[in-house]
């Protein structure tokens, strides 16, 4: 065989190989495209956030909240839809990658196959016949599948980057005290500037909360969760976010002997027996609650108790107010009590699935009332706690101390915040301190960026957008520069406040104990934007959802929304 014949044979084999690869990858790409289209339809149809059957069952449950049959069916339907939703979602994620790879391989092999069929010009009148027809067909198919690849690329961006839209991320998510990151900052900005609870202006609804409490609302999709209690009864409530109707209410009864022990010192008209705000586990559809008598419970979103536990009756002279905090599978409780010399204060980590105690860390502090926060520090998440005299950082995985700063005094009420890479902690009779959270051990002398000691809060937690820091001190609202701690402005509203300031867009909402609401701007100069009136006393912090704000007053839960005329 001469070299010409050998080259011709190799050329034929190469053409066949590239053609075969193009056919196989083209068929594969078409198959994946069909599977993706089908999975897309199934995924959309099984989305539990807007499924008609679930909406129907929720409406039925709202009309008959005691029906166990409806509750059981709702659980079964919701679970089945979630499984199908996540199954098809995983197929979509994987399928898009396969489609892109298949389409790219086809495009490459088709181009090579077409190129391999190109020959020198034929004599006049000669024809390549079937070869030209096949090349033309291959080219047209190639253009079609390349178009599919481009379409898949466009679709890939939202599929590969989207977050799964389940009940945890639908119409509202305010998963615990002061919302996402415990920052007091709303991700929703379309909130009314004015409202009036007496006249009903921009009030979508208001409903009576059965039992007294100071827990603030927690929101998940179309559900608003609260707690209420008295000396003998402890309850959890789920309100329909759209109508205000109680979807379910559940009594939390723990160990009869331990749970019925009434803690001494609880101020029933002030701190109350239900001050801690619920925290929501959106991954596992659960809610965690705590009460002043030491009862802790986990419920699913339909009101079924998963577990309950009595962690001991707190020895706290105002009553326990610190809300539980969720970090991965750890439910963390700051149980500060007694005096410093009593050595009763502890930090407790519970298994969120079972309630089993995972770790317990003694704390060198007395009674306090702040809620700890999780700070997403560059070196890893830290649990930040405040109580006279220390700000202490712990590893949320095992409760081991990381660092501490001696900067607080007096009864601790305000919770810390984390912004601009700094921890901000404060309390009346002491100072506000900006702390760099990258130290080890006692960093009092090395990691305090700045301090300010005027107009300090007794109860309200501070607020920061990363550029400025605001704090409320018995009616006097101050604005500080984040970098220097210099006070830029302050305003005395001549009112008393327990509710922590909250931000929505370029507005800060300040709710006084009498229910008067003052709204100011977020700039470096004071700008008063408006006033509103809840119509009753209020000591709790607001929660936000899309276009709405929820506030718990002394007696009612309010839903505030711009009303169309």
C-alpha positions in Angstrom: 0.0 0.0 0.0 1.5 3.3 -1.0 1.5 6.5 1.1 -1.4 8.0 -0.8 -3.6 5.0 -0.1 -2.5 4.9 3.5 -3.4 8.6 4.0 -6.7 8.1 2.3 -7.6 5.1 4.6 -6.6 7.1 7.7 -8.7 10.1 6.5 -11.7 7.8 6.1 -11.2 6.4 9.6 -10.9 9.9 11.1 -14.0 11.1 9.3 -16.0 8.1 10.6 -14.7 8.6 14.2 -15.6 12.3 14.3 -19.0 11.6 12.6 -19.8 8.8 15.0 -18.8 11.0 18.0 -21.0 13.8 16.7 -24.0 11.4 16.3 -23.6 9.9 19.8 -23.0 13.3 21.5 -25.9 14.8 19.5 -28.3 12.0 20.6 -27.1 12.3 24.2 -27.6 16.1 24.2 -31.1 15.7 22.8 -32.0 13.1 25.4 -30.7 15.3 28.3 -32.6 18.2 26.9 -35.8 16.2 27.0 -35.2 15.0 30.5 -34.4 18.5 31.7 -37.6 19.9 30.1 -39.7 17.2 31.8 -37.9 17.7 35.2 -38.4 21.5 34.9 -42.2 21.0 34.6 -42.3 18.5 37.5 -40.1 20.8 39.7 -42.4 23.8 39.1 -45.5 21.7 39.7 -44.2 20.3 43.0 -43.0 23.6 44.5 -44.5 23.6 48.0 -44.6 27.4 48.3 -47.6 27.7 45.9 -49.1 24.3 45.5 -52.9 24.5 45.2 -53.4 21.4 47.3 -51.3 22.7 50.2 -53.1 26.1 50.0 -56.4 24.3 50.2 -55.4 22.2 53.2 -54.0 25.3 55.0 -57.3 27.1 54.4 -59.1 24.1 55.8 -56.8 24.0 58.8 -57.4 27.7 59.4 -61.1 27.1 59.5 -60.7 24.0 61.8 -57.4 24.2 63.6 -58.2 21.2 65.8 -58.7 18.7 63.0 -56.0 16.0 63.3 -57.0 14.5 60.0 -56.2 17.8 58.1 -53.0 18.2 60.0 -51.8 14.6 59.1 -52.8 15.0 55.5 -51.0 18.4 55.3 -47.9 16.8 56.7 -48.0 13.9 54.2 -48.6 16.2 51.2 -46.0 18.7 52.2 -43.4 15.9 52.8 -44.1 14.2 49.5 -43.9 17.5 47.5 -40.7 18.5 49.2 -39.1 15.1 48.3 -40.2 15.5 44.7 -39.2 19.1 44.5 -35.6 18.4 45.8 -35.3 15.3 43.6 -36.1 17.1 40.4 -34.0 20.1 41.5 -31.0 17.8 41.9 -31.7 16.4 38.4 -31.8 20.0 37.0 -28.6 20.9 38.6 -26.8 17.8 37.3 -28.6 17.9 33.9 -27.6 21.4 33.0 -23.9 20.5 33.4 -24.4 17.3 31.3 -26.2 19.3 28.7 -23.5 21.9 28.4 -20.8 19.2 28.3 -22.7 17.1 25.7 -23.5 20.1 23.5 -19.8 21.3 23.6 -18.6 17.8 22.7 -21.1 17.6 19.8 -20.2 21.1 18.5 -16.5 20.2 18.5 -16.9 16.7 16.9 -19.4 18.0 14.3 -17.0 20.8 13.3 -14.2 18.2 13.0 -16.4 15.9 11.0 -17.4 18.6 8.5 -13.8 19.8 8.2 -12.6 16.3 7.5 -15.0 16.0 4.6 -13.7 19.0 2.8 -11.7 18.0 -0.4 -10.0 19.9 -3.3 -12.3 21.2 -5.9 -13.9 18.5 -8.1 -13.7 18.5 -11.9 -16.5 20.2 -13.8 -19.6 18.1 -13.7 -18.4 15.8 -10.9 -20.3 15.4 -7.7 -19.6 14.2 -4.2 -23.2 13.0 -4.0 -24.1 11.5 -0.6 -21.1 13.1 1.1 -22.3 16.6 0.5 -25.8 15.7 1.6 -24.5 14.2 4.8 -22.3 17.2 5.5 -25.2 19.5 4.9 -27.4 17.5 7.3 -24.7 17.3 9.9 -24.2 21.0 9.6 -27.9 21.8 10.1 -28.1 19.4 13.1 -25.0 21.0 14.5 -26.5 24.5 14.2 -29.7 23.2 16.0 -27.8 21.5 18.8 -25.4 24.5 19.2 -28.6 26.6 19.6 -29.7 24.2 22.3 -26.3 24.5 24.0 -26.6 28.3 24.0 -30.1 28.1 25.4 -28.9 25.7 28.0 -26.1 28.1 28.9 -28.7 30.9 29.4 -30.8 28.6 31.5 -27.8 27.4 33.5 -27.1 30.6 35.2 -30.4 30.8 37.2 -30.5 27.1 37.8 -27.0 26.7 39.0 -27.0 29.8 41.1 -30.5 29.9 42.5 -31.3 29.1 46.0 -34.1 26.5 46.5 -37.3 28.4 47.0 -39.0 26.4 49.7 -41.1 27.6 52.6 -37.9 29.0 54.2 -37.3 31.5 51.4 -40.7 32.4 50.0 -42.8 35.3 51.1 -41.1 36.0 54.4 -38.1 34.9 56.4 -37.3 36.5 59.8 -35.9 33.4 61.6 -35.4 34.8 65.1 -34.7 37.7 67.3 -33.9 40.8 65.1 -34.1 38.8 61.9 -31.3 37.5 59.7 -27.9 37.7 61.4 -29.7 39.2 64.5 -28.9 42.5 62.9 -32.3 44.3 63.0 -31.9 45.0 59.3 -34.7 44.0 57.0 -34.0 42.6 53.5 -37.4 44.0 52.5 -37.6 47.7 51.9 -41.2 48.2 50.7 -42.6 48.9 54.2 -45.1 51.7 54.9 -43.8 55.0 56.2 -47.0 55.8 58.1 -49.7 53.7 59.8 -52.2 54.1 62.6 -53.4 51.2 64.7 -56.4 53.2 66.1 -57.7 54.5 62.8 -56.7 51.3 60.9 -54.5 53.2 58.4 -52.2 50.7 56.6 -53.2 48.0 59.1 -53.8 44.8 57.1 -55.1 43.1 60.3 -54.6 42.9 64.0 -55.5 40.0 66.3 -55.4 39.2 70.0 -52.5 37.1 71.2 -54.1 34.7 73.8 -51.4 34.9 76.5 -49.1 37.7 77.5 -45.4 37.7 76.4 -42.5 39.8 75.2 -41.3 37.5 72.5 -41.0 39.2 69.1 -42.4 37.7 65.9 -40.5 35.1 63.9 -41.6 34.6 60.3 -41.4 31.8 57.8 -43.2 32.1 54.5 -46.9 32.6 55.4 -46.6 31.8 59.1 -45.8 34.1 62.0 -44.7 32.5 65.3 -45.1 33.9 68.8 -45.1 32.5 72.4 -47.3 33.4 75.4 -47.3 32.3 79.0 -48.5 32.9 82.6 -47.5 31.1 85.8 -49.2 27.9 84.8 -49.5 27.8 81.0 -46.9 28.1 78.2 -48.1 28.2 74.6 -46.7 28.5 71.1 -48.8 30.2 68.4 -48.7 30.1 64.6 -50.6 32.9 62.9 -51.5 33.0 59.2 -49.4 35.8 57.9 -52.1 36.8 55.3 -55.2 36.8 57.5 -54.0 36.9 61.1 -56.0 33.8 62.0 -54.4 31.4 64.4 -53.4 28.3 62.4 -52.5 26.4 65.5 -51.7 26.9 69.1 -49.7 24.4 71.2 -49.4 24.1 75.0 -45.9 23.2 76.1 -46.0 21.0 79.2 -42.8 19.5 80.4 -42.0 17.6 83.6 -44.9 18.3 85.9 -42.8 18.7 89.0 -40.0 20.8 87.5 -41.9 22.7 84.9 -44.6 23.9 87.3 -42.0 25.5 89.6 -42.5 29.2 89.2 -39.3 31.2 88.9 -38.9 33.9 91.5 -38.6 37.5 90.4 -40.3 37.3 87.1 -42.0 40.7 86.3 -45.2 39.5 84.7 -46.1 42.9 83.3 -42.5 43.6 82.2 -40.2 40.7 81.3 -43.1 38.2 81.4 -42.9 34.4 81.3 -42.5 34.4 77.5 -39.7 36.8 76.6 -37.4 34.7 74.4 -38.2 35.0 70.7 -38.7 31.7 68.8 -35.9 30.6 66.4 -36.7 28.8 63.2 -34.7 25.9 61.6 -35.6 26.4 57.9 -33.5 23.4 56.9 -35.7 20.9 58.9 -39.0 22.8 59.2 -38.8 23.3 62.9 -39.3 26.0 65.6 -37.5 26.2 68.9 -38.9 28.0 71.9 -38.0 28.8 75.5 -39.9 30.1 78.5 -39.0 31.8 81.8 -39.4 28.5 83.8 -36.7 26.8 81.9 -38.8 24.8 79.5 -37.3 24.4 76.0 -39.2 22.7 73.1 -38.8 21.9 69.5 -42.0 21.8 67.2 -42.5 21.2 63.6 -44.2 23.9 61.5 -47.6 22.2 62.0 -47.4 22.3 65.8 -46.3 18.8 66.6 -43.9 18.6 69.5 -40.6 16.9 68.3 -39.0 17.1 71.8 -39.1 19.1 75.0 -36.7 19.6 77.8 -36.5 21.3 81.2 -33.0 22.8 81.6 -33.6 24.0 85.2 -35.5 27.0 86.6 -33.5 30.1 86.0 -32.5 32.1 89.1 -33.0 35.5 87.5 -34.4 38.4 89.4 -36.2 39.9 86.3 -37.0 36.7 84.5 -35.2 34.9 81.7 -35.2 36.9 78.4 -32.3 35.6 76.3 -33.6 33.9 73.1 -32.1 30.6 71.9 -29.7 30.7 68.9 -29.4 28.0 66.2 -26.0 27.2 64.7 -26.0 24.2 62.4 -27.2 21.3 64.6 -26.6 23.1 67.9 -29.3 25.0 69.8 -27.5 27.3 72.1 -28.9 28.9 75.2 -27.2 31.6 77.3 -28.5 30.9 80.8 -27.0 33.6 82.9 -28.3 33.7 86.5 -27.6 34.6 90.1 -24.7 36.8 91.1 -21.2 36.5 89.8 -20.1 34.8 93.1 -22.9 32.2 92.8 -21.2 30.7 89.7 -24.5 29.6 88.3 -24.3 31.0 84.8 -23.7 28.6 81.9 -23.8 28.3 78.1 -25.6 25.2 77.0 -25.5 23.5 73.6 -28.3 21.1 72.8 -28.7 18.7 69.9 -31.3 20.4 67.7 -32.7 17.1 66.5 -33.1 15.4 69.9 -32.7 18.0 72.7 -29.8 16.0 74.1 -27.2 18.1 75.9 -24.0 18.3 73.8 -21.9 20.6 76.0 -22.1 23.0 78.9 -19.7 25.8 79.6 -19.5 27.7 82.9 -19.5 31.5 82.6 -17.8 34.0 84.9 -20.8 36.3 85.0 -24.1 36.9 86.9 -27.6 37.4 85.6 -28.0 38.9 82.2 -30.7 39.2 79.5 -29.0 39.7 76.1 -29.4 37.2 73.2 -26.1 35.9 71.9 -25.3 36.2 68.2 -23.4 34.2 65.6 -20.6 36.4 64.1 -19.3 35.1 60.7 -15.7 36.0 61.4 -13.1 35.2 58.7 -11.4 32.6 60.8 -14.8 30.8 61.5 -18.1 31.4 63.1 -18.0 32.8 66.7 -20.7 32.9 69.3 -20.7 36.4 70.9 -22.2 36.9 74.4 -22.5 39.9 76.7 -22.9 40.1 80.5 -21.3 42.1 83.2 -18.3 42.5 83.0 -17.3 40.6 79.9 -17.9 40.3 76.2 -16.9 36.7 75.5 -16.5 34.8 72.3 -17.1 31.0 72.1 -16.7 28.3 69.5 -20.4 27.5 68.8 -19.4 23.8 68.0 -18.2 23.0 71.5 -18.6 26.0 73.8 -14.9 26.6 74.2 -13.9 30.2 74.9 -11.9 32.1 72.2 -11.5 35.6 73.6 -12.9 38.0 76.1 -13.0 41.8 76.7 -13.6 43.3 80.1 -15.7 46.4 79.2 -19.3 46.1 80.6 -20.9 47.1 83.8 -24.4 47.1 85.3 -27.4 44.9 84.4 -26.9 43.6 80.8 -29.8 44.0 78.5 -28.7 45.0 74.9 -27.5 42.2 72.6 -24.3 42.6 70.7 -24.2 43.1 66.9 -21.5 42.3 64.2 -20.8 44.7 61.4 -17.9 46.0 59.4 -15.7 43.2 60.8 -16.3 44.4 64.4 -18.3 43.3 67.4 -20.3 46.1 69.0 -21.3 45.6 72.6 -22.8 48.0 75.1 -24.8 48.5 78.2 -25.9 51.4 80.4 -23.4 52.4 83.1 -20.5 51.3 81.0 -19.6 52.1 77.3 -20.1 50.9 73.8 -17.0 49.1 72.6 -16.0 48.2 69.0 -14.0 45.0 69.2 -11.8 43.2 66.6 -12.8 39.5 66.9 -9.5 38.0 65.8 -7.7 37.6 69.1 -7.2 34.9 71.6 -7.6 35.0 75.4 -8.0 38.3 77.2 -7.8 41.0 74.5 -9.1 43.9 76.5 -5.9 45.9 76.0 -5.2 44.9 72.4 -8.4 44.5 70.4 -10.7 47.3 71.4 -10.9 49.6 68.3 -12.7 52.4 70.1 -15.0 53.2 73.0 -17.8 55.7 73.6 -19.4 56.3 77.0 -22.4 58.7 76.5 -26.1 58.0 76.0 -25.8 54.2 76.5 -28.8 51.8 76.2 -30.4 49.9 79.0 -32.4 47.5 77.0 -32.3 48.3 73.3 -29.7 46.6 71.1 -27.5 48.7 68.8 -27.9 48.9 65.0 -25.3 49.2 62.2 -25.2 49.3 58.5 -21.5 48.9 58.4 -20.8 52.6 58.1 -22.7 54.0 61.1 -23.8 52.7 64.5 -27.0 53.8 66.1 -28.2 53.2 69.7 -31.2 54.2 71.8 -30.8 55.3 75.4 -34.1 55.9 77.2 -35.3 58.2 74.4 -32.0 59.6 73.2 -31.1 58.2 69.9 -27.4 58.6 68.9 -25.5 58.0 65.6 -21.8 57.2 65.7 -19.2 56.7 63.0 -18.2 53.0 62.7 -14.5 53.7 62.2 -13.9 56.2 64.9 -16.8 56.0 67.4 -17.3 59.8 67.0 -20.9 60.8 67.7 -22.3 62.5 64.6 -25.7 63.5 66.0 -28.3 62.6 68.6 -31.9 63.3 69.2 -34.0 63.1 72.4 -37.5 61.8 71.6 -38.6 62.3 75.2 -40.0 58.8 75.4 -39.1 55.4 76.8 -38.0 52.5 74.6 -37.6 48.7 75.0 -37.9 47.7 71.3 -34.6 47.7 69.5 -34.2 50.0 66.5 -34.9 48.3 63.1 -33.9 49.3 59.6 -35.7 48.9 56.3 -34.1 50.5 53.3 -33.1 54.0 54.2 -35.4 54.2 57.2 -35.0 53.4 60.9 -38.1 52.5 62.9 -38.1 53.4 66.6 -41.0 52.1 68.6 -41.6 53.6 72.1 -43.1 51.7 75.0 -46.4 53.7 74.4 -46.5 52.5 70.8 -45.5 55.7 69.2 -43.3 55.1 66.2 -40.6 57.6 65.1 -39.0 57.1 61.7 -35.6 58.6 60.9 -33.1 58.4 58.0 -29.9 56.4 57.8 -27.6 59.3 56.9 -24.8 61.0 58.7 -27.1 63.9 59.5 -30.4 63.6 61.4 -33.4 63.4 59.1 -36.8 62.8 60.6 -39.0 61.1 58.0 -42.3 60.6 59.8 -44.3 59.3 62.7 -46.8 56.5 63.2 -48.9 55.1 66.1 -49.4 51.5 66.9 -52.3 52.3 69.2 -51.2 50.3 72.2 -48.1 49.8 74.3 -45.2 47.9 72.8 -41.9 46.5 74.2 -41.0 44.0 71.4 -38.9 44.4 68.3 -40.6 44.4 64.8 -40.2 41.7 62.2 -40.4 42.2 58.4 -41.6 40.4 55.4 -42.2 41.4 51.8 -44.2 44.6 51.9 -45.1 44.1 55.5 -44.0 44.7 59.1 -45.3 42.7 62.1 -45.3 44.1 65.6 -46.5 42.6 68.8 -48.2 45.0 71.0 -49.3 44.6 74.6 -52.4 42.7 73.5 -52.4 42.4 69.7 -50.3 41.2 66.9 -50.3 43.8 64.0 -49.7 43.3 60.4 -48.7 46.6 58.8 -49.0 46.9 55.0 -49.6 49.7 52.5 -53.3 49.7 51.7 -54.3 50.3 48.1 -57.1 52.8 47.6 
